[in-house]
Structures are given as C-alpha cells and as structure tokens.
Amino acid sequence: MAKITAVIDIGSNSARMAVFKKTSRFGFYLLREEKSKVRISEGAYENGGNLQDFAIERAINALREFLLIAKSLKVRKILAVATSAVRDAPNRSEFLSRVRRELGINIKVIDGDKEAFFGGVAAANLLYEKNGVTIDIGGGSTELALIKRKNIEKTISLKLGTVRLKELYFDKGDIEGAKKHIQKEIKRLDGEFKQNKVFGIGGTIRALSQVIMKKIEYPLDILHGFTYDVKDHYKFLKSIVKMKDDELLKIGVKPERLDVIRPGVLIFTELLDFLGAKQVITSGVGVREGVFLSDLLRHDNHKFPENFNPSVRTIIDVYQIDTKLSSYETKIALELFDLLKDDFKLDDKYKLHLTYAIKLSRAGELIDFYEAHKHTDYILLNSLHYGFRHCDRLLMSKIIRYYKRKKIKKREIEKYKCLLPQKDIIEKLCNIFWVAKLININLSMPEVNISKKGRQITIEGENLYLAKERSKSRELFFELNISEKGKK
C-alpha cells in the first residue's frame, strides 16, 4: 500500500495539516488538507513573546482533531513543525511538552532559515520557473529563499509578520511606524536577493493573487502558477493598505483575512520595491510541501530527477496509463510534427504540449471510454498542478478535448484567448495528435514509414486496415495517404 504522510505546520496565524499519498517512488497527491485559525501568536507580541493560555488551548483542540483525521486516513508518518511565534516564545517548552504529553505529537521547532529552506524546496520542485526568490509572509516572520537553477543558494528570515505588525502598529493606527519597521528589517537583505521573478508563498500573497484574478476576470480558477507583472498591479496593491473593511470585502478579500491583509500588503510591496521584482508567480505550495518533499527526496539532494514531473507521474499511476502505447504514439506525433512544422508554421515549443497530451491522453478512459476526451481534458486542467504554466496546461487539455474535430468553434476557446495560441494552431496540433492515435488504433504499435511529398503525408506499414478505413472520414489540413504493405 502507498505510504501516507501527514505534515502539520503550526504558524503564527494558522495551524494546517496536509496529508499526502504516494503513488510510486516520486508520484504523490494531496489527499486531504485542513486548517484552523488558531492564532497561536495572539497577544504574544505585547507580552514579551509568551504564548497565551487561550491561544495554546485553541492549538491543542485543533491538533487533537487533526489527529482524528490522520487516524481515519491511516496515516503512517506525521511530520510536525512550528515556526515564528513558537520559536520566539520564552514559554515554548511548556506548549511543546503539553502537546507531546496529551497528543503524542513531537513538534519540531524550526528556525527561520529552515523555514525559508522548506519554502524554497517546494517552489523549486513544484513551480515551472527555475530561477527567482521566494517570499513567504507569515503571521510572525517573512522568509526568503534565493533559487538558481532549482538550487537553493541562500535563505533569510525577517521579523516581519502580519500578526506581529498588526499588534505592534496597525492596531494603533501607526502605518508609518510599520513602514519604518519594515524598511529597517529589509536592510538585512543583500543584493543577491534582487531578482526579476518572485515566488509568492503564504496566505497573504495567495489572497492578493485571488483578488487580482477576480479584478482581471482571469479565465481559470487555478491559483498555483498564476503569474502577473508587478507594473500592472502595483498601484492597486499599494491602495489596499488604506482600504476600509467594506472596500476589502468588495474586491474579494475573505472576512477572516481582513485584519491581517493590510500589514501583509505593506510588507509585500516594500519587498517588491527593494528586490526590483518585475513578475510574481503565485505558489500554492509552501512549508508543508517543503517538509514532505525534504523527506521524500532526502537521498536525492532535495530535487526530483531531471525532466521528471510529479503531476505527470501521478496521473500515469492513478489512471493506470500504458506508457508503452503512449511512447509509441508520441514518437509518431513528433515525426509528423517535424515533417509539417514548416508548412504549418509551428514553433518547436509545441512539441512539449503534444508529448504530454499524448502521454496522458488515456487518463479519462478509466472514467468513461466514450467521453474519455472530455474527462481527460478536465483531469489535465485540474491535476497537472506542478511544473507547468497555466497556458501549457490549458493547451494540452484542449488538444485532447478537440482532437477529433477539424474545426473548433470560436466560442469554445474565446474566454481563454489570453492563454492559448491562435485557433488554427490548436487545430493543426489536433490534426497531428489525431493521426498519431489513428495509426495505433489497433494498439499493436505497427512499424511504419512516414514520408512527405508536397502537402501529402504517406504512412506505410502492416496492419493499417482500420487506420486506412477511418482516415477517409476525416478532413485534415494536409493530405493523408495510408498504405498497407503488400496490399493495393
């Protein structure tokens, strides 16, 4: 049976538990996630950092029920960490002892550099970009990790947190004091952290991305990997600091985040200024995924193998895809692509989309053979969480959805026009995809010779009767001649 691991993260604002199920050596998926707004740091910053009894009680109650969920899911390993508020608390040992005594959980208090490292591990392995700097704004601190070529080069933890600044400054109406505090702390950063791309981790940055997605009417309801240019939204972000609660609700800020969003935005915009960031890539993963991956990849230098994608592997595992068939069909598709790319004016970058679309094209058959293309479209769009841009996920899913057609209706892709290539490009990729699947219609992976003369593609081989018969029912952008060896 696949190993099931739970990761518990006790932050200053929330306690969260993520449960991961492995499907193979490196394949995994999120089985369950729970959150409790325990606010363990509440009242601490005004009382010498000491955790208050009422906050400890909330944390204990939440952890007790986390354990019930873990037991029900047959979790075999629990990894529990605590961050800023607990590590800064003079009375943290009392809290840790009580949790160990009453619940049997051994919580590891991690320092700021380790917290930044875990966020970096998650971003480096599960986002599409290889270079940048993570910003993880929490309730008590903010962590940054410098990532180059998916390696974590440097980490730092700043004493800048949403709850910390709320209690010390915002509750007293002292926004200028908060700004000076932030700028003083930011001076600890050296020039190496100045990067064009920022990986945004944590509740504040995710909340801001959701607000921006609503503002621009973004066509996908997918947060992880959502990317925006700083210059397009900088003034809007700055304006949030002075918004009233009713204004925040109107733009899409959730009620439970009203009291911490303003200090969070101030921290974020000041950091963007200092770093000179031009682009923000939203990360739906953070410390919890970093803890899990650090355990999973502990013998692999905390990195997946080169060219490995965990989401692709998981879909193959879960939907029991025959990789021999998909490898054969991919080979046919890429051979066709190379022959037709000049005539079709196709960029080589589309080879990636064809490859993964074919590799995963049979996923939906496990749900319903007759509507497999529709189910696979949904699966790819909603399960290719890691390592792909939104535009990549969308194009792969739409190739599968529409490959049986010559023409795609404009209204079917109109809402995605900001993410997809021109309609005729999608249709041409669908043509290539269809022929690759057609040649292997009998699943025998026949040996074939493919040649091109003018705009005609000739495919010659044995056991192509069904393919030849079916080819007559489809009009393509090119001429297709299927010939069986030794037969007229």
C-alpha positions in Angstrom: 0.0 0.0 0.0 1.2 3.5 -0.8 2.7 5.4 2.1 0.5 8.2 3.6 2.2 11.1 5.3 0.7 14.0 7.3 2.5 17.3 7.7 1.4 19.6 10.4 2.5 23.3 10.3 1.8 25.5 13.3 2.3 29.0 12.1 1.6 32.3 13.9 -1.8 32.7 12.3 -3.0 29.2 11.4 -2.3 25.6 12.1 -2.6 23.4 9.0 -2.4 19.7 8.2 -1.7 18.4 4.7 -1.9 14.7 4.0 0.0 13.3 1.0 -0.4 9.8 -0.5 2.4 8.4 -2.6 1.5 6.6 -5.8 5.1 5.4 -6.7 8.7 6.4 -5.9 8.2 10.1 -6.7 4.5 10.2 -7.6 2.1 11.7 -4.9 -1.0 13.7 -4.5 -2.7 15.7 -1.8 -5.2 13.5 -0.1 -6.6 16.0 2.5 -5.9 19.4 3.8 -7.3 21.0 7.0 -6.8 24.5 8.5 -7.6 26.0 11.9 -7.2 29.7 12.6 -5.6 29.1 16.0 -3.8 32.4 16.1 -1.3 31.0 18.5 0.6 34.3 18.4 -2.4 36.3 19.6 -1.4 38.6 22.4 2.2 37.2 22.4 3.9 40.2 20.9 2.5 42.5 23.6 3.5 40.1 26.3 7.2 39.5 25.8 6.5 36.9 23.1 4.9 34.5 25.5 2.2 32.2 24.1 -1.1 33.0 25.9 -3.2 30.3 27.5 -6.3 30.8 25.4 -4.2 30.6 22.2 -2.5 27.4 23.4 -5.9 25.9 24.2 -7.1 26.6 20.6 -4.0 25.0 19.2 -4.4 21.8 21.3 -8.0 21.5 20.3 -7.2 21.8 16.6 -4.3 19.4 16.8 -6.4 16.8 18.6 -8.9 16.8 15.7 -6.1 16.8 13.1 -5.0 13.5 14.7 -8.5 12.0 14.4 -8.4 12.8 10.7 -5.0 11.3 10.3 -6.0 8.1 12.1 -9.1 7.8 9.8 -6.9 8.2 6.7 -4.4 5.6 8.0 -1.5 8.0 8.1 1.7 6.1 8.7 4.0 9.1 9.4 3.4 12.5 11.0 5.9 15.4 10.5 5.0 18.4 12.7 6.8 21.7 12.6 6.3 25.1 14.4 7.5 28.4 13.1 7.9 32.0 14.2 5.5 32.5 17.1 6.5 29.3 18.8 10.3 29.6 18.2 10.2 33.2 19.6 8.2 32.3 22.7 10.1 32.1 26.0 7.4 29.6 27.2 7.5 27.4 24.1 8.8 24.3 26.1 5.5 24.3 28.1 3.5 24.2 24.9 5.6 21.5 23.3 5.6 19.4 26.4 1.8 19.6 26.7 1.3 18.6 23.1 3.7 15.7 23.5 2.1 14.5 26.7 -1.6 14.9 25.7 -1.4 14.1 22.0 1.8 12.2 21.4 3.0 14.6 18.8 6.6 15.6 18.7 6.7 19.1 17.2 10.0 20.3 15.7 10.5 24.0 16.2 12.4 25.2 13.0 14.5 28.3 12.8 13.9 31.0 10.2 16.5 29.7 7.7 15.0 26.2 7.8 11.5 27.6 7.3 12.8 29.6 4.3 14.6 26.4 3.0 11.3 24.4 3.1 9.5 27.0 1.2 12.4 27.1 -1.3 12.3 23.3 -1.7 8.6 23.4 -2.5 8.9 26.3 -5.0 12.0 24.9 -6.7 10.4 21.5 -7.3 6.7 22.4 -7.9 6.7 25.6 -9.9 7.6 26.0 -13.6 10.3 28.6 -13.2 13.9 27.6 -12.2 15.2 31.0 -11.0 13.8 33.5 -8.6 13.3 34.4 -4.9 10.6 33.1 -2.7 8.7 35.5 -0.4 6.7 33.7 2.4 4.8 36.2 4.5 3.6 34.6 7.7 2.0 35.9 10.9 5.2 36.4 12.8 8.0 36.4 10.2 8.8 36.6 6.5 11.2 34.2 4.8 13.1 34.5 1.6 15.0 31.8 -0.4 17.2 32.6 -3.4 16.8 29.9 -6.1 19.1 29.5 -9.0 18.7 26.6 -11.5 16.4 24.9 -8.9 19.1 25.0 -6.2 18.6 26.9 -3.0 21.5 29.3 -2.8 20.7 31.4 0.2 18.0 31.9 2.8 17.0 34.5 5.4 14.2 35.1 7.9 13.0 38.7 8.7 11.0 39.6 11.7 8.1 40.9 9.6 4.8 39.2 10.0 1.2 40.2 9.5 0.1 39.5 13.1 3.3 41.0 14.5 2.8 44.3 12.6 -0.9 44.3 13.3 -0.5 44.2 17.1 2.6 46.5 17.2 1.5 49.1 14.7 -1.8 48.8 12.8 -4.0 48.3 15.9 -2.6 51.7 17.0 -3.1 53.3 13.6 0.6 53.7 13.1 1.1 52.8 9.5 4.2 55.0 9.1 5.7 53.2 12.1 5.0 49.9 10.5 6.6 51.1 7.3 9.8 52.2 9.0 10.0 48.9 10.9 9.7 47.0 7.6 12.3 49.2 5.8 14.8 48.8 8.7 14.4 45.0 8.7 14.7 44.8 4.9 18.1 46.3 5.1 19.3 42.9 6.3 18.9 41.6 2.7 21.9 41.7 0.5 21.9 42.5 -3.2 21.9 38.8 -4.3 18.2 38.6 -3.4 17.4 41.2 -6.0 15.6 39.2 -8.7 13.2 39.8 -11.5 10.9 36.9 -10.5 9.3 36.4 -7.1 7.6 33.2 -6.0 4.8 34.3 -3.7 4.2 31.9 -0.8 1.8 32.2 2.1 -1.8 33.3 2.8 -1.3 37.0 2.2 0.2 36.7 -1.3 -2.3 34.0 -2.3 -5.1 36.2 -1.1 -3.8 39.1 -3.2 -3.5 36.9 -6.3 -7.1 35.8 -5.9 -8.1 39.5 -5.7 -6.2 40.2 -8.9 -7.6 37.2 -10.7 -11.1 38.5 -9.8 -10.2 42.0 -10.9 -9.0 41.0 -14.4 -11.6 38.3 -14.8 -9.0 35.6 -15.2 -10.5 32.6 -17.0 -9.0 29.8 -14.8 -9.8 29.2 -11.2 -6.3 27.9 -10.5 -4.1 29.7 -8.0 -0.9 27.8 -8.1 1.2 29.1 -11.0 -0.9 32.2 -11.6 1.5 34.9 -12.8 1.3 38.6 -13.1 3.5 41.6 -13.9 4.2 43.9 -11.0 3.9 47.1 -13.0 0.3 46.2 -14.0 -1.0 45.9 -10.4 1.5 47.8 -8.2 -0.7 50.9 -7.7 -3.7 48.7 -6.9 -1.7 46.7 -4.3 -0.5 49.9 -2.6 -4.0 51.2 -2.4 -5.2 48.1 -0.3 -3.2 49.3 2.7 -5.6 52.2 3.2 -8.8 50.4 2.3 -11.6 50.0 4.8 -13.1 46.6 5.6 -16.1 47.1 3.3 -13.8 48.0 0.4 -11.7 45.0 1.0 -14.7 42.7 1.0 -15.9 44.3 -2.2 -12.6 43.5 -4.0 -12.7 39.9 -2.8 -10.7 39.7 0.4 -12.2 37.0 2.7 -13.6 38.1 6.0 -11.2 36.0 8.1 -8.2 37.9 6.5 -9.5 41.4 6.9 -7.4 42.2 10.0 -4.1 41.0 8.6 -4.3 41.7 4.8 -3.2 45.4 5.2 0.1 44.7 7.1 0.7 41.8 4.7 0.3 44.0 1.6 2.6 46.6 3.2 5.3 44.0 3.8 4.9 42.6 0.2 5.0 45.9 -1.6 8.1 47.1 0.3 9.8 43.9 -0.5 8.9 44.2 -4.2 10.4 47.7 -4.2 13.6 46.5 -2.7 14.0 43.5 -4.8 13.2 45.3 -8.0 10.8 42.4 -8.9 9.1 42.5 -12.3 6.9 39.4 -12.1 5.1 37.5 -9.3 4.5 33.7 -9.7 1.9 32.6 -7.2 2.8 29.4 -5.3 0.0 27.3 -3.9 2.7 25.3 -2.1 4.9 26.2 0.9 6.4 24.9 4.1 4.1 21.8 4.3 5.0 20.6 0.8 8.6 21.5 1.5 8.7 19.4 4.7 7.1 16.5 2.7 9.5 16.8 -0.2 12.5 17.1 2.0 11.6 13.8 3.5 10.7 12.2 0.1 13.8 13.5 -1.6 16.2 13.2 1.3 18.5 10.9 -0.7 18.2 12.9 -3.9 19.6 16.3 -2.8 16.1 17.6 -2.3 15.4 17.6 -6.0 13.4 15.5 -8.4 15.4 13.8 -11.2 16.0 16.0 -14.3 12.9 16.3 -16.6 10.7 14.5 -14.0 7.3 15.9 -13.3 5.5 14.6 -10.2 2.0 15.5 -11.6 2.6 13.6 -14.8 3.8 10.6 -12.9 0.8 10.7 -10.5 -1.7 10.8 -13.4 0.0 7.9 -15.0 0.0 5.9 -11.7 -3.6 6.8 -10.7 -5.2 6.2 -14.1 -3.1 3.2 -15.0 -1.9 4.5 -18.3 0.1 2.1 -20.6 3.3 4.0 -21.1 4.4 1.8 -24.0 1.5 2.8 -26.1 1.9 6.5 -25.3 5.6 6.4 -26.1 4.9 4.8 -29.5 2.2 7.4 -30.3 4.4 10.2 -29.1 7.2 9.1 -31.5 4.7 9.1 -34.4 3.4 12.6 -33.4 6.8 14.1 -33.2 7.9 12.6 -36.5 4.7 14.1 -38.1 5.4 17.4 -36.4 8.9 17.7 -37.8 7.7 17.0 -41.3 4.8 19.5 -41.1 6.1 22.3 -38.9 7.4 24.5 -41.8 4.2 24.2 -43.8 2.1 24.8 -40.7 4.3 27.4 -39.2 4.5 25.6 -35.9 7.1 26.6 -33.2 9.2 23.7 -31.8 7.9 24.7 -28.3 4.6 22.9 -29.2 6.4 19.5 -29.2 6.2 19.7 -25.4 2.4 20.1 -25.5 2.0 17.2 -28.0 4.2 14.9 -26.0 2.4 15.4 -22.7 -1.0 15.4 -24.3 -0.4 12.0 -25.8 1.4 10.7 -22.8 -1.7 11.4 -20.6 -4.4 11.1 -23.2 -5.9 7.8 -21.9 -6.5 9.0 -18.4 -10.2 9.7 -19.0 -10.8 6.1 -20.3 -10.9 4.9 -16.7 -13.9 7.0 -16.1 -15.8 6.6 -19.4 -14.4 5.3 -22.7 -16.9 7.1 -24.9 -16.4 10.5 -23.3 -12.7 9.9 -22.4 -11.5 13.1 -24.2 -13.8 15.3 -22.1 -12.7 13.6 -18.9 -9.0 13.8 -19.8 -9.4 17.5 -20.6 -10.8 18.1 -17.0 -8.1 15.8 -15.4 -5.2 17.6 -17.1 -6.5 21.1 -16.4 -7.1 20.3 -12.8 -4.5 17.7 -11.9 -1.3 19.0 -13.6 -0.6 21.1 -10.6 3.1 21.1 -10.7 5.8 22.3 -13.1 3.6 23.8 -15.8 2.4 27.3 -16.8 -1.3 27.8 -16.9 -1.1 28.3 -20.7 0.7 24.9 -21.0 -1.9 23.0 -19.0 -4.7 24.6 -20.9 -3.3 23.9 -24.4 -2.5 20.3 -23.6 -6.0 19.8 -22.2 -7.7 21.4 -25.3 -5.7 19.4 -27.8 -7.2 16.3 -26.1 -10.6 17.8 -25.9 -10.9 18.8 -29.6 -8.5 16.4 -31.5 -11.4 14.6 -33.1 -12.5 17.7 -34.9 -11.1 19.6 -37.9 -12.6 22.9 -36.7 -13.0 24.3 -33.2 -15.9 26.7 -32.5 -14.5 30.1 -31.7 -16.8 30.5 -28.7 -15.4 27.3 -27.1 -12.0 28.9 -26.6 -12.8 32.6 -26.7 -12.6 33.0 -22.9 -9.1 31.5 -22.9 -7.7 33.7 -25.6 -5.2 35.4 -23.2 -3.7 32.0 -22.6 -4.0 30.0 -25.8 -2.3 30.3 -29.2 -4.4 31.1 -32.3 -7.3 28.7 -33.1 -5.7 27.5 -36.3 -2.5 26.5 -34.3 -4.6 24.4 -31.9 -6.5 22.8 -34.8 -3.2 21.8 -36.6 -1.8 20.3 -33.4 -5.1 18.4 -33.0 -4.7 17.1 -36.6 -1.2 15.7 -35.7 -2.5 14.2 -32.5 -5.4 12.5 -34.3 -3.2 10.9 -36.9 -0.8 9.6 -34.2 -3.7 8.0 -32.3 -5.2 6.7 -35.6 -2.0 4.8 -36.6 -2.2 2.9 -33.4 -5.9 2.3 -33.4 -5.4 -1.5 -33.1 -3.0 -1.0 -30.2 -0.3 -3.1 -32.0 2.2 -0.3 -32.4 2.9 -1.2 -36.0 6.2 -0.4 -37.7 5.6 2.3 -40.2 7.5 4.5 -42.6 6.4 8.1 -42.8 7.3 10.3 -45.7 6.2 13.7 -47.1 5.8 15.0 -50.6 4.5 18.5 -51.0 1.5 18.7 -48.6 0.9 14.9 -48.7 1.9 12.6 -45.8 2.3 8.9 -46.7 2.3 6.3 -43.9 3.2 2.8 -45.0 3.2 -0.3 -42.8 1.4 -3.5 -41.9 -1.9 -3.9 -40.0 -3.2 -0.5 -41.0 -6.6 -1.6 -42.4 -8.6 0.1 -39.6 -6.5 3.2 -39.8 -6.9 3.5 -43.6 -10.6 3.0 -43.3 -11.0 5.6 -40.5 -8.8 8.1 -42.3 -11.4 8.6 -45.0 -13.8 10.0 -42.5 -11.7 13.0 -41.6 -10.7 16.1 -43.5 -7.2 17.4 -42.4 -5.1 20.4 -43.1 -2.8 18.1 -45.1 -3.3 15.2 -47.4 -3.0 11.8 -45.7 -2.3 8.6 -47.6 -2.2 5.4 -45.5 -0.8 2.4 -47.4 -0.6 -1.2 -46.2 2.5 -3.1 -47.3 1.8 -5.7 -49.9 -1.9 -4.6 -50.4 -3.4 -2.5 -53.1 
